């Protein structure tokens, strides 16, 4: 079957062009005014962009499928406009050996979008012993110990060197938790309102200084997860001038929230790294606009409601896949803080360049992987709307604008409206 999507605006070479796109089977076969085959009419409020790539998500399988599993996570990605989601290895047991990876592969392939696995860097993400990289490398997108800071720079050097040779991503989290005793993962200005010991920005930037010095010295690639502080941004600004292989990502929630937005004692505002000041938030927005930040990644982190009761005991993290684009569009584009083109680039072509992935541009001959977004559509975020098993988001009950209404993955058209 041939289908032509007409009447909308296509994202082509960093511009929005009023033209049509036609697909047959799993490929794009025409871009232009022609209407081939069955016509799917869009409106002028609708854009077509490459569907998104998320470099950082948690689907909790194996081991914690009461929070999420591969299928519900994939549905969250599908409804969020994603074609590819890369899954972190901090499962139970850890994804750190070939047997666990093989046990998941058939279910991974059965999902409506492309799911890729990270392997842990170290066994059990314990930071002590490097995994067998040769055994797993052709089955994973990259390596990460996720929320555990890799203190051992010898292991870091080995995995960065190996991954660079194999076109894989090493995704690195930095924090000072190894030195913490009683602190709660909240910005100290927010924590003190509840008589809790919180954190200042050195929690992130002090270990980052060590890592950046190391990778500049050895000219190794380095990808920083979920940057969150103005000090880290300045360090990255300087480091990127000395090492062109340094990249970083930011989450939608760190771009759109500060600790001042937090509802008192609502653990849906608790994540790692924590929400910081409005100054920190603004530094992230500025860095995104400058191109200093390369990628927007969700850090989709489902938790059961019972684990998000208050600031002191609540688990860290929020869901993000289904809400990423409407959150960014509502909070940043509609308010004229970030151009829409910048958001699209950081969700599509930029992450694609960092992993072994087919090209995502809308070009004749490329795979038919794209998303139709209605920029005029507004709806309230309700628990019933969310495809994730978990509902832990600070955007619950908020109206958001700009929702994916169709996700086309390898030529299969998924209609996302009327099924909530």
VEXDREN-2710 file (C-alpha; in Angstrom, 1 decimal):
% VEXDREN-2710
k/r/px/py/pz
1/UNK/0.0/0.0/0.0
2/UNK/1.0/3.6/-0.7
3/UNK/0.0/6.4/1.6
4/UNK/0.5/10.1/1.1
5/UNK/0.3/12.5/4.1
6/UNK/-0.9/15.9/2.8
7/UNK/-1.6/19.3/4.1
8/UNK/0.9/19.6/6.9
9/UNK/4.4/20.9/7.3
10/UNK/7.4/18.6/6.9
11/UNK/10.6/19.2/8.9
12/UNK/13.2/19.1/6.1
13/UNK/16.8/20.3/6.5
14/UNK/15.9/22.3/9.6
15/UNK/13.0/24.1/8.1
16/UNK/9.2/23.5/8.1
17/UNK/8.0/23.1/4.5
18/UNK/4.4/22.8/3.3
19/UNK/4.6/19.7/1.2
20/UNK/3.5/16.0/1.1
21/UNK/5.3/12.8/2.0
22/UNK/4.5/9.4/0.5
23/UNK/5.4/6.0/1.9
24/UNK/5.2/2.4/0.6
25/UNK/5.9/-0.6/2.8
26/UNK/8.6/0.6/5.2
27/UNK/10.2/3.3/3.0
28/UNK/9.7/7.0/2.1
29/UNK/9.1/7.0/-1.7
30/UNK/8.3/10.6/-2.5
31/UNK/8.4/14.1/-1.0
32/UNK/6.6/16.8/-3.0
33/UNK/3.1/18.0/-4.1
34/UNK/2.0/14.7/-5.6
35/UNK/-0.7/12.6/-4.0
36/UNK/0.2/8.9/-4.4
37/UNK/-2.1/6.1/-3.3
38/UNK/-4.3/6.7/-0.3
39/UNK/-4.3/10.3/0.9
40/UNK/-4.2/11.0/4.7
41/UNK/-5.2/14.7/5.0
42/UNK/-3.7/16.8/7.7
43/UNK/-4.3/20.4/8.7
44/UNK/-2.0/23.4/8.8
45/UNK/-1.6/23.0/12.5
46/UNK/0.1/19.7/12.0
47/UNK/3.8/19.0/11.5
48/UNK/5.7/15.9/10.4
49/UNK/9.1/15.3/11.9
50/UNK/11.4/12.3/12.2
51/UNK/10.1/10.3/15.1
52/UNK/12.2/10.8/18.2
53/UNK/15.2/8.9/19.8
54/UNK/15.5/8.7/23.6
55/UNK/19.0/7.9/24.8
56/UNK/18.0/7.3/28.4
57/UNK/15.0/5.4/29.8
58/UNK/14.2/2.8/32.4
59/UNK/11.6/0.1/31.6
60/UNK/12.2/-2.0/34.8
61/UNK/12.3/-5.4/33.1
62/UNK/13.5/-7.7/34.4
63/UNK/12.7/-7.6/38.1
64/UNK/10.4/-4.6/38.7
65/UNK/7.6/-5.1/36.2
66/UNK/5.0/-3.8/38.7
67/UNK/6.4/-0.4/37.8
68/UNK/6.9/-0.9/34.0
69/UNK/7.6/-3.6/31.5
70/UNK/8.9/-3.6/28.0
71/UNK/5.5/-3.4/26.4
72/UNK/4.0/-0.6/28.6
73/UNK/7.3/1.3/28.2
74/UNK/7.2/0.9/24.5
75/UNK/3.6/2.1/24.4
76/UNK/4.7/5.2/26.3
77/UNK/7.3/5.8/23.7
78/UNK/5.0/5.1/20.8
79/UNK/2.4/7.6/22.1
80/UNK/5.2/10.1/22.8
81/UNK/6.3/10.1/19.2
82/UNK/9.5/7.9/19.6
83/UNK/10.9/5.4/17.1
84/UNK/13.8/4.3/19.3
85/UNK/14.3/4.1/23.1
86/UNK/17.5/3.1/24.7
87/UNK/17.1/1.3/28.0
88/UNK/19.4/1.5/31.0
89/UNK/20.8/-1.6/32.7
90/UNK/19.9/-1.0/36.3
91/UNK/17.3/-3.8/36.4
92/UNK/17.0/-6.7/38.7
93/UNK/19.2/-8.6/37.9
94/UNK/21.5/-6.1/36.2
95/UNK/21.8/-6.2/32.4
96/UNK/25.5/-7.1/32.5
97/UNK/25.9/-10.4/30.7
98/UNK/25.0/-12.0/27.4
99/UNK/22.5/-14.5/29.0
100/UNK/20.2/-11.8/30.4
101/UNK/20.4/-9.9/27.1
102/UNK/19.4/-13.0/25.1
103/UNK/16.5/-13.7/27.4
104/UNK/15.0/-10.3/26.6
105/UNK/15.6/-10.2/22.8
106/UNK/12.4/-11.8/21.6
107/UNK/10.2/-9.5/23.7
108/UNK/12.3/-6.5/22.6
109/UNK/11.7/-7.3/19.0
110/UNK/7.9/-7.8/19.5
111/UNK/7.3/-4.2/20.5
112/UNK/5.8/-1.5/18.2
113/UNK/9.0/0.6/18.3
114/UNK/12.7/0.0/18.4
115/UNK/14.0/-0.8/21.9
116/UNK/17.8/-1.0/22.4
117/UNK/19.7/-2.0/25.5
118/UNK/22.6/-0.5/27.3
119/UNK/24.8/-3.0/29.1
120/UNK/26.2/-2.0/32.5
121/UNK/29.8/-0.9/32.5
122/UNK/30.6/-2.9/35.6
123/UNK/29.2/-6.1/36.9
124/UNK/26.2/-5.4/39.1
125/UNK/26.8/-1.6/38.4
126/UNK/29.1/-1.9/41.4
127/UNK/32.0/0.0/39.9
128/UNK/34.5/-2.7/40.6
129/UNK/34.8/-5.1/37.7
130/UNK/34.4/-4.4/34.0
131/UNK/31.7/-6.5/32.2
132/UNK/32.8/-8.8/29.3
133/UNK/32.6/-6.1/26.6
134/UNK/33.4/-8.5/23.8
135/UNK/30.6/-10.8/24.8
136/UNK/27.9/-8.2/24.7
137/UNK/29.0/-5.5/22.3
138/UNK/27.2/-6.6/19.2
139/UNK/23.9/-6.8/21.1
140/UNK/23.9/-3.4/22.9
141/UNK/23.7/0.2/21.9
142/UNK/26.3/1.2/24.5
143/UNK/27.3/1.1/28.2
144/UNK/26.2/2.8/31.4
145/UNK/26.2/2.3/35.1
146/UNK/23.4/4.8/35.1
147/UNK/22.9/6.4/38.5
148/UNK/26.1/5.1/39.9
149/UNK/29.1/7.4/39.4
150/UNK/32.1/5.5/38.0
151/UNK/34.9/6.5/40.2
152/UNK/37.5/4.1/38.7
153/UNK/39.1/6.0/35.9
154/UNK/41.0/3.0/34.7
155/UNK/37.7/1.2/34.0
156/UNK/36.4/4.4/32.5
157/UNK/39.3/4.6/30.1
158/UNK/38.9/1.0/29.0
159/UNK/35.1/1.3/28.3
160/UNK/35.4/4.7/26.6
161/UNK/38.2/3.4/24.3
162/UNK/36.3/0.2/23.5
163/UNK/33.0/1.9/22.8
164/UNK/34.6/4.5/20.6
165/UNK/36.2/1.7/18.5
166/UNK/32.8/0.1/18.1
167/UNK/30.6/3.2/17.5
168/UNK/28.8/2.8/20.8
169/UNK/27.8/5.3/23.4
170/UNK/29.0/5.4/27.0
171/UNK/26.4/7.3/29.0
172/UNK/27.8/8.7/32.3
173/UNK/26.2/9.9/35.5
174/UNK/28.1/12.0/37.9
175/UNK/27.4/12.7/41.6
176/UNK/28.9/12.8/45.0
177/UNK/26.7/10.2/46.7
178/UNK/29.7/8.1/47.7
179/UNK/30.6/10.9/50.1
180/UNK/27.1/11.5/51.4
181/UNK/25.9/10.4/54.8
182/UNK/22.4/11.7/55.7
183/UNK/21.6/13.9/52.7
184/UNK/18.4/13.6/50.8
185/UNK/18.5/14.0/47.0
186/UNK/16.9/17.4/47.0
187/UNK/18.3/20.9/46.4
188/UNK/19.2/22.2/49.8
189/UNK/17.0/25.3/49.5
190/UNK/14.0/23.0/49.1
191/UNK/15.1/20.4/51.6
192/UNK/15.5/22.8/54.4
193/UNK/11.9/23.8/54.2
194/UNK/11.2/20.3/55.5
195/UNK/14.1/20.1/57.9
196/UNK/15.9/17.7/55.6
197/UNK/19.6/17.7/54.7
198/UNK/19.8/18.5/51.0
199/UNK/22.5/19.1/48.4
200/UNK/24.2/22.0/46.7
201/UNK/25.4/22.1/43.1
202/UNK/28.8/20.7/44.0
203/UNK/27.0/17.3/44.2
204/UNK/27.2/17.3/40.4
205/UNK/30.0/19.6/39.3
206/UNK/32.8/18.4/41.6
207/UNK/33.0/14.9/40.1
208/UNK/32.4/16.3/36.7
209/UNK/35.6/18.4/37.0
210/UNK/37.6/15.2/37.6
211/UNK/36.0/13.4/34.7
212/UNK/36.4/16.2/32.2
213/UNK/40.1/16.7/33.2
214/UNK/40.6/13.0/32.6
215/UNK/38.9/12.8/29.1
216/UNK/40.6/16.0/28.0
217/UNK/44.0/14.6/28.9
218/UNK/43.4/11.4/27.0
219/UNK/41.2/12.9/24.3
220/UNK/38.4/10.3/24.9
221/UNK/34.7/10.6/24.1
222/UNK/32.5/11.5/27.0
223/UNK/28.7/11.7/27.2
224/UNK/27.2/13.3/30.3
225/UNK/23.6/12.3/31.4
226/UNK/21.0/14.8/32.6
227/UNK/23.2/17.9/33.2
228/UNK/21.4/20.1/35.8
229/UNK/23.6/22.9/37.1
230/UNK/24.9/26.2/35.8
231/UNK/28.4/25.3/37.0
232/UNK/28.3/22.1/35.0
233/UNK/27.3/24.0/32.0
234/UNK/30.2/26.3/32.3
235/UNK/32.6/23.4/32.8
236/UNK/31.2/21.8/29.6
237/UNK/31.5/25.0/27.7
238/UNK/35.2/25.2/28.5
239/UNK/35.8/21.4/28.0
240/UNK/34.2/21.2/24.6
241/UNK/36.7/23.7/23.3
242/UNK/39.5/21.3/24.3
243/UNK/37.9/18.0/23.4
244/UNK/35.4/17.8/20.5
245/UNK/34.2/14.3/21.6
246/UNK/32.4/15.6/24.7
247/UNK/28.6/15.6/24.5
248/UNK/25.7/15.9/27.0
249/UNK/22.0/15.5/27.4
250/UNK/19.4/17.3/29.5
251/UNK/15.9/16.2/30.6
252/UNK/12.6/17.9/29.8
253/UNK/12.0/18.3/33.5
254/UNK/15.3/20.1/34.2
255/UNK/14.6/22.4/31.3
256/UNK/11.0/23.2/32.4
257/UNK/11.1/23.1/36.2
258/UNK/13.1/24.5/39.1
259/UNK/12.7/23.6/42.8
260/UNK/10.6/26.7/43.2
261/UNK/7.9/24.9/41.1
262/UNK/7.7/21.9/43.5
263/UNK/4.5/21.2/45.3
264/UNK/5.4/20.8/49.0
265/UNK/6.4/17.2/49.9
266/UNK/5.2/15.8/46.6
267/UNK/7.8/13.2/45.6
268/UNK/6.9/13.6/41.9
269/UNK/9.3/16.5/42.1
270/UNK/12.1/14.3/43.4
271/UNK/14.6/13.0/41.0
272/UNK/18.4/12.5/40.6
273/UNK/19.9/15.0/39.9
274/UNK/17.4/17.2/41.8
275/UNK/15.6/20.2/40.5
276/UNK/17.7/23.2/41.1
277/UNK/17.3/27.0/41.0
278/UNK/15.7/29.1/38.3
279/UNK/19.3/30.3/37.5
280/UNK/20.3/26.7/36.9
281/UNK/17.2/26.1/34.8
282/UNK/17.9/29.2/32.7
283/UNK/21.5/28.2/32.2
284/UNK/20.2/24.9/30.7
285/UNK/17.8/26.7/28.3
286/UNK/20.6/29.0/27.2
287/UNK/23.0/26.1/26.6
288/UNK/20.3/24.3/24.6
289/UNK/19.8/27.3/22.4
290/UNK/23.6/27.7/22.0
291/UNK/24.0/24.1/20.9
292/UNK/26.1/23.4/23.9
293/UNK/23.6/20.7/25.0
294/UNK/23.4/18.1/22.3
295/UNK/20.4/15.9/23.2
296/UNK/17.1/16.0/25.2
297/UNK/16.7/12.6/26.9
298/UNK/13.8/11.8/29.2
299/UNK/15.3/9.6/31.9
300/UNK/11.9/8.0/32.0
301/UNK/11.8/6.4/35.5
302/UNK/8.6/4.7/36.5
303/UNK/7.8/4.2/40.2
304/UNK/4.7/2.8/41.9
305/UNK/2.6/5.3/43.8
306/UNK/3.5/3.8/47.1
307/UNK/7.2/4.7/46.4
308/UNK/6.5/8.4/45.9
309/UNK/4.9/9.3/49.2
310/UNK/7.1/12.2/50.4
311/UNK/10.4/14.0/49.9
312/UNK/12.3/12.1/52.6
313/UNK/11.5/8.5/51.5
314/UNK/10.3/8.9/48.0
315/UNK/12.1/7.1/45.1
316/UNK/13.9/9.3/42.7
317/UNK/12.7/9.8/39.1
318/UNK/9.6/10.5/37.0
319/UNK/8.1/9.2/33.8
320/UNK/8.7/11.2/30.7
321/UNK/8.3/9.5/27.3
322/UNK/4.7/10.2/26.5
323/UNK/4.9/13.8/27.8
324/UNK/8.2/14.9/26.5
325/UNK/7.2/16.8/23.4
326/UNK/4.0/18.4/24.7
327/UNK/5.9/19.5/27.8
328/UNK/8.7/21.0/25.8
329/UNK/6.4/22.6/23.3
330/UNK/4.1/24.1/26.0
331/UNK/6.7/25.3/28.4
332/UNK/9.5/26.4/26.1
333/UNK/8.3/26.8/22.5
334/UNK/5.0/28.5/23.2
335/UNK/6.7/30.8/25.6
336/UNK/9.3/31.7/23.0
337/UNK/12.2/30.5/25.1
338/UNK/13.4/27.9/22.6
339/UNK/12.8/27.5/18.9
340/UNK/10.8/24.5/17.8
341/UNK/13.6/23.5/15.4
342/UNK/16.1/23.3/18.3
343/UNK/13.7/20.9/20.2
344/UNK/13.3/18.7/17.1
345/UNK/17.0/18.5/16.4
346/UNK/17.8/17.5/20.0
347/UNK/15.2/14.8/19.8
348/UNK/16.1/13.4/16.4
349/UNK/19.3/14.0/14.4
350/UNK/21.5/14.8/17.3
351/UNK/20.9/11.6/19.3
352/UNK/21.0/9.6/16.1
353/UNK/24.6/10.8/15.5
354/UNK/25.7/9.4/18.9
355/UNK/24.6/5.8/18.4
356/UNK/24.7/3.2/15.7
357/UNK/21.3/4.0/14.2
358/UNK/19.8/4.4/10.7
359/UNK/19.6/8.0/9.5
360/UNK/16.4/9.7/10.6
361/UNK/16.0/12.5/8.2
362/UNK/12.9/12.6/6.0
363/UNK/14.6/11.7/2.7
364/UNK/13.4/9.5/-0.1
365/UNK/14.8/6.0/0.4
366/UNK/15.0/6.3/4.2
367/UNK/12.9/4.3/6.5
368/UNK/9.3/5.5/7.0
369/UNK/9.8/6.5/10.6
370/UNK/8.1/9.8/11.5
371/UNK/5.5/11.4/13.8
372/UNK/2.6/13.6/13.0
373/UNK/2.1/16.3/15.7
374/UNK/-1.0/18.5/16.1
375/UNK/0.5/21.7/17.5
376/UNK/-3.0/23.0/18.3
377/UNK/-4.2/20.0/20.3
378/UNK/-4.5/20.7/24.0
379/UNK/-5.4/18.1/26.6
380/UNK/-5.0/17.6/30.3
381/UNK/-2.5/15.1/31.6
382/UNK/-4.7/12.5/33.4
383/UNK/-3.7/9.1/34.9
384/UNK/-6.0/7.5/32.3
385/UNK/-4.2/9.2/29.4
386/UNK/-0.8/7.7/30.4
387/UNK/0.3/4.4/28.9
388/UNK/2.9/3.7/31.5
389/UNK/2.1/1.5/34.4
390/UNK/3.3/4.3/36.7
391/UNK/1.8/7.8/36.9
392/UNK/4.7/9.6/38.7
393/UNK/4.9/12.9/36.9
394/UNK/4.7/16.5/38.2
395/UNK/2.7/17.4/35.1
396/UNK/-0.4/15.4/36.3
397/UNK/-3.6/17.5/35.9
398/UNK/-1.8/20.1/33.8
399/UNK/-3.0/21.2/30.3
400/UNK/-0.3/20.7/27.7
401/UNK/-0.3/21.6/24.0
402/UNK/1.2/19.9/21.0
403/UNK/0.5/16.2/21.0
404/UNK/1.6/13.4/18.6
405/UNK/-1.5/12.1/16.8
406/UNK/0.1/9.5/14.6
407/UNK/3.4/7.6/14.9
408/UNK/4.6/5.9/11.7
409/UNK/7.2/3.2/12.4
410/UNK/8.7/1.3/9.5
411/UNK/5.6/2.1/7.5
412/UNK/3.1/1.0/10.0
413/UNK/0.7/3.8/10.9
414/UNK/-0.3/4.0/14.5
415/UNK/-3.2/6.3/15.2
416/UNK/-2.8/7.8/18.7
417/UNK/-6.1/9.6/19.1
418/UNK/-9.4/8.2/20.3
419/UNK/-7.8/5.3/22.2
420/UNK/-7.0/6.9/25.5
END
